[in-house]
Amino acid sequence: DPIDPASTVIVIRSLVPGGIAEKDGRLLPGDRLMFVNDINLENSSLEEAVEALKGAPSGMVRIGVAKPLPLSPEEGYVSAKEDAFLCPPHSCKEPGLPDKALFRADLAL
C-alpha cells in the first residue's frame, strides 16, 4: 500500500486472456481485491488471496474490489469507490447490475 507501507494490498495485475472476467470487462488490472465471498482480504498475503479464490466453491463467487482513483481531472476524477461483483455466471450484462458481476470460481482463475 503506497499510503501505508505496513499494510498489504492485493492488486489485480492481469486477467486470464479470454477468461470470463476479461470478457465481462468490469474487473480490470489495477483493481484492489477486497474480499472473496465472506473472506476479507484486506492486509492478506498473496498466498491467502489465491487460497480464497481457489477454495471458493464451484458456481457463484462474490468478489469485492476497490477501483483506483484517476490521477487527474482529465481522466474523470471520482471519489474512492468499492464494488462488489455479483451476477449469474455467463450473463453479467444483465440490466440493473452495472457495477456487479459474479464469476464461476473455476473460470475466474
Backbone bond lengths (Angstrom), bond angles and torsions (degrees), N, CA, C in turn:
res aa  C-N    CA-C-N  psi(-1)  N-CA   C-N-CA  omega(-1)  CA-C   N-CA-C  phi
1 D - - - 1.453 - - 1.525 107.73 -
2 P 1.331 118.33 118.19 1.466 119.79 -178.24 1.524 113.41 -64.78
3 I 1.326 117.88 -25.48 1.461 120.83 179.84 1.523 110.79 -81.64
4 D 1.322 116.54 -37.55 1.459 121.93 -179.38 1.524 109.31 -130.38
5 P 1.336 117.81 92.67 1.467 121.02 -177.05 1.527 114.17 -58.92
6 A 1.335 117.82 -19.21 1.462 120.29 178.36 1.526 111.87 -78.22
7 S 1.329 117.32 -14.78 1.463 121.66 -179.64 1.519 110.62 -94.35
8 T 1.316 114.61 149.38 1.459 121.27 175.80 1.514 108.55 -107.10
9 V 1.322 117.26 135.86 1.464 121.70 174.35 1.521 108.41 -128.32
10 I 1.318 115.70 149.96 1.459 121.98 177.55 1.520 106.69 -106.57
11 V 1.316 116.71 116.07 1.462 122.14 -179.37 1.525 108.57 -112.44
12 I 1.333 115.62 132.63 1.461 120.99 178.44 1.523 107.86 -66.68
13 R 1.311 116.33 120.48 1.465 120.99 -179.04 1.522 111.53 -93.57
14 S 1.328 116.27 -38.56 1.464 120.58 178.95 1.520 108.60 -157.44
15 L 1.317 115.77 165.74 1.459 122.75 178.10 1.518 109.02 -115.63
16 V 1.320 116.14 157.04 1.463 120.53 177.14 1.529 107.76 -65.71
17 P 1.345 118.26 120.63 1.469 120.02 179.00 1.527 110.84 -57.28
18 G 1.324 115.63 126.54 1.458 121.11 -179.79 1.513 113.98 79.64
19 G 1.343 117.95 -1.78 1.465 121.60 179.70 1.516 111.56 -73.38
20 I 1.319 115.93 167.68 1.462 120.18 -175.64 1.529 111.97 -63.28
21 A 1.330 118.38 -36.42 1.464 120.47 178.90 1.526 110.52 -64.78
22 E 1.316 117.25 -42.31 1.465 120.33 178.50 1.527 110.46 -66.09
23 K 1.319 117.00 -43.46 1.465 120.67 -179.67 1.521 111.61 -63.35
24 D 1.331 117.20 -38.88 1.462 120.89 -179.78 1.525 111.53 -66.48
25 G 1.323 117.59 -40.68 1.457 121.42 173.86 1.512 116.97 88.28
26 R 1.309 119.44 -2.22 1.466 119.31 -178.33 1.517 113.32 -92.95
27 L 1.306 118.80 -29.25 1.460 122.25 173.90 1.520 106.57 -87.49
28 L 1.335 116.31 124.04 1.463 120.45 -173.06 1.523 111.27 -129.24
29 P 1.330 116.78 153.04 1.462 118.84 171.00 1.529 109.26 -55.24
30 G 1.306 115.88 137.24 1.465 121.42 -176.50 1.517 112.68 102.11
31 D 1.347 117.74 -19.48 1.462 120.81 176.41 1.524 109.23 -67.37
32 R 1.312 116.26 142.84 1.469 122.19 179.18 1.525 108.86 -97.23
33 L 1.317 117.51 123.65 1.461 122.89 -179.62 1.525 109.17 -76.69
34 M 1.340 116.30 120.85 1.462 121.51 -176.66 1.524 112.72 -103.04
35 F 1.332 117.16 -40.13 1.460 120.11 179.01 1.517 110.61 -158.64
36 V 1.324 115.11 159.46 1.460 123.57 171.78 1.522 105.29 -128.65
37 N 1.330 116.02 118.67 1.463 121.77 -173.46 1.525 108.29 51.80
38 D 1.306 119.81 -121.55 1.468 121.72 -178.27 1.524 113.12 -98.77
39 I 1.327 117.44 12.74 1.467 121.13 -178.05 1.531 109.71 -97.49
40 N 1.328 116.21 112.52 1.458 122.34 178.34 1.527 108.26 -74.73
41 L 1.332 116.67 126.48 1.462 120.78 -177.63 1.527 113.24 -108.41
42 E 1.338 117.26 9.91 1.458 118.97 175.35 1.528 107.96 -65.57
43 N 1.303 117.28 132.32 1.471 124.64 -178.24 1.525 113.12 63.55
44 S 1.331 117.78 22.08 1.466 121.64 176.79 1.518 110.05 -91.65
45 S 1.311 115.23 158.64 1.463 120.39 176.06 1.527 109.56 -81.67
46 L 1.319 115.88 165.95 1.460 120.64 176.05 1.526 110.00 -59.42
47 E 1.322 116.55 -40.26 1.467 120.69 179.87 1.525 111.20 -60.99
48 E 1.337 117.18 -40.85 1.469 120.87 178.75 1.524 111.12 -66.48
49 A 1.332 117.42 -38.15 1.463 120.84 178.59 1.524 110.74 -66.64
50 V 1.327 116.45 -44.02 1.470 120.42 178.32 1.523 109.79 -61.90
51 E 1.319 117.26 -42.54 1.471 121.39 178.73 1.529 110.84 -62.09
52 A 1.331 117.32 -40.92 1.469 120.59 178.66 1.524 110.87 -63.52
53 L 1.331 117.17 -41.48 1.466 120.79 179.33 1.523 111.50 -69.49
54 K 1.316 116.20 -46.91 1.468 119.56 -178.89 1.523 111.98 -70.35
55 G 1.326 116.92 -29.96 1.457 121.18 -178.51 1.514 114.13 -84.35
56 A 1.334 116.89 -4.54 1.468 119.74 179.31 1.522 109.16 -65.75
57 P 1.332 116.98 139.85 1.464 119.03 -179.87 1.522 110.86 -64.27
58 S 1.322 115.80 152.35 1.465 120.04 176.68 1.518 108.98 -59.54
59 G 1.306 116.23 147.80 1.460 121.14 -178.72 1.509 110.05 109.41
60 M 1.314 116.32 -135.64 1.456 121.46 -174.61 1.518 111.29 -81.65
61 V 1.335 114.65 137.73 1.462 122.11 178.81 1.519 107.35 -129.65
62 R 1.324 117.12 128.81 1.464 121.78 178.28 1.524 107.55 -94.40
63 I 1.332 116.10 123.72 1.461 122.15 -177.22 1.525 108.52 -121.55
64 G 1.326 116.85 126.72 1.461 121.20 176.88 1.513 110.03 -106.84
65 V 1.331 116.09 134.16 1.461 120.63 179.15 1.520 110.14 -133.33
66 A 1.313 115.51 155.87 1.459 122.58 169.75 1.517 105.99 -111.34
67 K 1.320 116.15 127.94 1.462 121.57 -179.76 1.525 109.39 -83.65
68 P 1.332 117.76 141.83 1.472 119.80 177.75 1.523 110.64 -70.51
69 L 1.310 115.35 152.34 1.463 120.41 176.41 1.519 109.77 -79.67
70 P 1.338 117.77 140.49 1.471 119.24 172.87 1.528 109.64 -62.27
71 L 1.305 116.03 152.86 1.457 120.72 -176.40 1.515 113.90 -82.08
72 S 1.339 117.99 -18.68 1.460 119.55 -176.34 1.522 110.49 -148.66
73 P 1.348 116.99 162.35 1.468 120.01 176.85 1.530 112.37 -60.35
74 E 1.335 117.72 -29.71 1.462 121.05 178.91 1.527 111.35 -63.07
75 E 1.341 116.23 -26.90 1.459 120.69 179.65 1.523 111.65 -87.45
76 G 1.328 117.78 5.41 1.455 120.39 179.09 1.510 112.55 83.04
77 Y 1.321 116.98 56.81 1.458 121.95 -176.59 1.526 111.40 -49.42
78 V 1.319 115.69 132.71 1.464 122.24 175.85 1.518 108.40 -136.12
79 S 1.319 116.36 166.43 1.461 119.79 177.00 1.521 109.70 -79.76
80 A 1.319 115.95 166.71 1.469 120.63 179.23 1.518 109.38 -56.78
81 K 1.307 115.69 142.90 1.458 119.90 -173.59 1.520 109.32 -145.38
82 E 1.317 116.24 136.50 1.459 121.18 173.52 1.516 107.83 -117.10
83 D 1.318 116.53 136.48 1.458 122.23 178.74 1.515 109.62 -119.71
84 A 1.309 115.93 142.63 1.465 121.25 170.34 1.512 106.45 -108.41
85 F 1.294 116.46 127.11 1.450 121.80 -177.31 1.520 109.28 -92.07
86 L 1.347 117.57 124.17 1.460 120.27 179.40 1.519 111.48 -160.46
87 C 1.326 117.69 115.18 1.464 123.69 171.51 1.518 107.94 -167.55
88 P 1.326 119.16 166.54 1.462 120.03 -178.27 1.523 111.51 -62.64
89 P 1.344 117.64 144.74 1.460 119.45 178.20 1.514 110.81 -60.58
90 H 1.306 116.17 146.43 1.460 124.21 177.53 1.522 113.59 66.93
91 S 1.341 119.48 9.23 1.462 120.27 177.06 1.518 109.98 -142.29
92 C 1.311 116.64 46.32 1.462 121.29 -174.31 1.518 113.84 -79.60
93 K 1.301 118.85 7.28 1.456 121.16 178.00 1.526 110.91 -102.58
94 E 1.332 117.94 24.17 1.453 121.67 -177.71 1.519 110.44 -66.02
95 P 1.346 117.75 138.15 1.461 120.35 177.20 1.525 110.50 -62.51
96 G 1.315 116.20 146.64 1.450 120.91 177.77 1.520 114.30 85.52
97 L 1.319 118.65 -0.70 1.459 121.77 178.63 1.524 110.29 -124.31
98 P 1.337 118.69 53.66 1.463 119.75 -173.45 1.515 115.00 -64.05
99 D 1.318 119.06 -29.12 1.459 120.75 -177.18 1.519 112.43 -111.06
100 K 1.309 116.72 20.71 1.450 118.52 -173.98 1.515 110.91 -131.55
101 A 1.322 116.17 144.61 1.463 121.82 176.48 1.517 108.29 -156.74
102 L 1.284 116.33 147.09 1.455 120.87 177.05 1.501 107.33 -123.74
103 F 1.301 117.09 132.99 1.445 121.33 -176.84 1.513 109.99 -116.95
104 R 1.324 116.65 142.84 1.459 120.45 174.52 1.519 107.94 -66.41
105 A 1.310 116.53 134.95 1.466 120.78 -177.06 1.516 111.12 -58.26
106 D 1.323 117.11 -39.03 1.458 119.21 -176.55 1.523 112.32 -77.06
107 L 1.334 118.27 -12.14 1.460 120.92 179.09 1.520 112.35 -104.54
108 A 1.318 117.84 -17.61 1.458 120.58 -175.02 1.520 112.80 -79.38
109 L 1.323 117.61 -15.20 1.463 119.64 -174.84 1.480 112.71 -93.33
